[in-house]
Amino acid sequence: MAVSYTGYQAKKQYQLKFEDVNTLFLLLIIASIVGGKVFYLFEDPSYYISNLRELMSGKGFVFYGSFLFTIPVMWLFFKFHKLPIFGMLDIMGITTCIVHIFGRMGCFMAGCCHGKPWDGPLAVTFTDPNTLASPLNTALHPTQLYSALMIGIILIILLRIKRRQVFTGQIFISYIILYATGRAIIEMFRGDISRGFIIDSYVSHSQFISLILIIVASWFYYKRYKSSQQQVKSQDVLK
């Protein structure tokens, strides 16, 4: 679905061949795996350096690592193919939402990225010892489903922005701001302490990264918006 959307939009707007889109996704998969593992290593460097087999296993990926590693790959790919960078990033913002929703559903089935113990009406209980949830047989916040729902809402917002887009890059930058804000909130319900903290039990690594992304993305949003308004004024003067 994500590949189809990207291929359709990229061909429609910028005449990018579908085989080039496949190449882009292959590069992004590689970048996301490497980035996810690098950030996973940062959660406990001394432990994972001593246990490389566990680091290189099929489990243990950090979304922010994957996301941040894919951005320069996309940037270089778009420059190589002489594509408008911000225009293509707008397409990828929606694509990322589609991929991420399915990714969070996968997290739910695997039990990773689980929530804190909770006896509320939406609580879930993992009983299979093969899952990554902990503790087992205990009602937990379904934070994976919270994330999937949040990303679905962000996707709807981005599609609405697309209809009234003011400047190129608006969709992608909005995605970063919205996701980082939502992620910082959902982190308060997460129970997988292995993800690491900047300030124990208060500020997780993901919340810290979210704050940085919100600040940087907001600055870019302001600059792009201001530039677009100046262009509009210039065109009005020429008229």
C-alpha positions in Angstrom: 0.0 0.0 0.0 2.8 2.5 1.0 4.8 1.6 -2.1 1.8 2.0 -4.4 0.9 5.4 -2.9 4.4 6.7 -3.3 4.8 5.3 -6.8 1.4 6.8 -7.9 2.0 10.2 -6.4 5.7 10.4 -7.5 4.8 9.5 -11.1 1.8 11.8 -11.1 3.6 14.8 -9.7 7.3 14.3 -10.8 7.3 11.6 -13.4 9.4 9.3 -11.2 9.6 5.7 -12.6 8.1 2.9 -10.4 11.4 1.0 -10.6 13.1 4.0 -9.0 10.5 4.0 -6.3 11.4 0.4 -5.6 15.0 1.3 -5.3 14.2 4.1 -2.9 12.2 1.7 -0.7 15.1 -0.8 -0.7 17.5 1.9 0.4 15.0 3.1 3.1 14.6 -0.5 4.4 18.4 -0.8 4.8 18.7 2.7 6.4 15.8 1.9 8.8 17.4 -1.4 9.9 20.8 0.2 10.5 19.3 3.3 12.2 16.9 1.2 14.4 19.8 -0.9 15.6 22.2 2.0 16.2 19.7 3.7 18.5 18.9 0.4 20.1 22.6 0.1 20.9 22.6 3.6 22.5 19.9 2.5 25.0 22.6 0.4 26.8 25.9 0.6 25.0 28.0 -1.4 27.4 25.5 -4.3 27.5 24.9 -4.6 23.8 28.6 -4.3 22.9 29.2 -7.3 25.2 26.2 -9.1 23.7 26.4 -8.4 20.0 24.3 -11.5 19.2 21.3 -10.1 21.0 21.9 -6.7 19.3 21.9 -8.3 15.9 18.8 -10.4 16.5 15.5 -9.9 14.8 14.1 -8.0 17.7 15.1 -4.6 19.2 14.5 -1.6 16.9 14.0 2.0 17.7 11.6 3.9 15.4 13.3 7.3 15.9 16.6 5.7 14.8 15.1 4.3 11.7 13.3 7.5 10.9 16.3 9.8 11.4 18.5 7.5 9.3 16.1 7.5 6.4 15.9 11.3 6.1 19.4 11.8 4.7 18.9 8.8 2.4 15.7 10.3 1.0 17.4 13.7 0.7 20.4 12.3 -1.3 18.1 10.1 -3.5 15.9 13.1 -4.4 18.9 15.3 -5.2 20.5 12.5 -7.3 17.2 12.2 -9.3 16.8 16.0 -9.5 13.5 15.9 -7.7 12.0 18.7 -5.6 13.1 17.6 -2.1 10.3 19.2 0.0 7.7 18.1 -2.5 8.9 14.5 -2.4 9.2 14.6 1.4 5.5 15.6 1.5 4.7 12.4 -0.3 6.9 10.4 2.1 5.2 12.0 5.1 1.9 10.3 4.2 3.8 7.1 3.2 5.5 7.0 6.6 2.1 7.1 8.4 0.9 4.1 6.3 4.0 2.1 7.1 4.0 3.0 10.7 0.4 2.1 11.4 1.1 -1.5 10.3 4.4 -1.4 12.2 2.6 -0.6 15.5 0.1 -3.3 14.9 3.1 -5.6 14.5 4.4 -4.3 17.8 1.1 -5.2 19.4 1.2 -8.8 18.2 4.8 -9.1 19.3 4.2 -7.5 22.7 7.0 -5.0 22.4 6.6 -1.3 23.1 4.0 -2.3 25.7 2.5 -0.1 28.4 2.5 0.1 32.2 0.2 -2.1 34.3 -3.3 -0.8 34.2 -6.8 -2.1 35.1 -8.7 0.1 32.8 -11.4 -1.0 30.3 -8.9 -1.0 27.3 -6.2 -3.0 29.1 -4.7 -6.0 27.4 -3.0 -9.0 29.0 -0.2 -10.9 27.4 0.1 -14.6 28.4 2.4 -16.1 25.8 6.0 -16.4 27.1 7.3 -15.9 23.5 6.0 -12.3 23.5 8.2 -9.4 24.5 5.7 -8.0 26.9 6.5 -7.8 30.6 5.1 -8.7 33.1 3.0 -11.5 31.6 -0.5 -12.2 32.9 -0.8 -8.6 33.9 -3.2 -6.0 32.5 -1.3 -3.3 30.6 -1.9 -0.1 28.7 -2.2 -1.1 25.0 0.3 1.6 24.0 0.9 0.0 20.6 -2.8 0.5 19.8 -2.6 4.1 21.2 0.2 4.7 18.7 -1.6 3.1 15.8 -4.7 5.2 16.5 -2.6 8.4 16.9 -0.8 7.8 13.6 -4.2 7.1 11.9 -5.5 10.5 13.1 -2.2 12.2 12.0 -2.7 10.6 8.5 -6.2 12.1 8.3 -4.9 15.5 9.3 -2.1 15.3 6.7 -4.6 14.5 4.0 -6.7 17.5 5.0 -3.5 19.7 4.9 -2.8 18.3 1.5 -6.0 19.8 0.2 -5.1 23.3 1.4 -1.4 23.2 1.3 0.3 26.5 1.6 4.0 25.6 1.0 5.9 22.5 -0.1 7.3 20.6 2.9 4.2 21.5 5.0 2.9 17.9 5.1 6.2 16.4 6.1 7.1 19.0 8.7 3.6 18.8 10.1 4.0 15.0 10.4 7.1 15.4 12.4 5.6 18.0 14.8 2.4 16.0 15.2 4.1 12.6 15.7 6.7 13.9 18.1 4.0 15.6 20.2 1.9 12.5 20.3 4.9 10.2 21.0 6.0 12.3 23.9 2.5 11.9 25.5 2.2 8.2 24.8 5.7 7.6 26.4 4.1 8.5 29.7 2.1 5.2 29.5 4.9 3.0 28.2 6.2 0.3 30.5 9.2 -1.1 28.6 11.9 0.5 30.7 14.6 -1.0 28.5 14.1 1.9 26.1 16.1 4.1 28.4 15.8 7.4 30.2 17.5 10.8 30.1 16.1 11.4 33.6 15.2 8.2 35.3 11.4 7.5 35.3 10.7 11.0 34.1 12.1 11.8 30.6 12.8 8.9 28.2 15.2 9.0 25.3 12.2 9.2 23.0 10.7 12.1 24.8 14.0 14.0 24.6 14.3 13.3 20.9 10.7 14.3 20.4 11.4 17.7 22.1 14.3 18.3 19.8 12.3 17.3 16.7 9.4 19.6 17.7 11.8 22.6 18.1 13.7 21.9 14.8 10.6 21.1 12.8 8.7 24.2 14.1 11.6 26.4 13.1 11.5 24.9 9.6 7.8 25.3 9.4 8.1 29.0 10.3 10.8 29.6 7.8 9.0 27.8 5.0 5.7 29.5 5.8 7.3 33.0 6.0 9.1 32.4 2.7 5.8 31.3 1.0 4.0 34.5 2.3 6.8 36.7 0.9 6.5 35.0 -2.5 2.7 35.7 -2.5 3.3 39.3 -1.6 5.9 39.6 -4.4 3.5 38.1 -6.9 0.7 40.5 -5.8 3.1 43.5 -6.3 4.0 42.3 -9.8 0.3 42.1 -10.7 
